[in-house]
């Protein structure tokens, strides 16, 4: 579910959802505005998958959360 496998395409993995999220994060945004930007994407589909992908990206250091805004990490 986290990584694509032989039977799970990249677009259905959390890493694929994370790629969609990072692609829409061109400037610091609130979580709700980012959700509004990606909610209609067929790869994201649900708020649960959105939050799980945010958790993964934060754990990997791809995202930073400061003063109520999400932004791309320093790496």
Buried (B, 14 or more C-beta within 10 A) or exposed (E): EEEBEEEEEEBBBBBBBBBBBBEBBEEBBEBEEBBEBBEEBEBBBEEEBBEBBBEBBBEEEBBBEEEEBBBBEEE
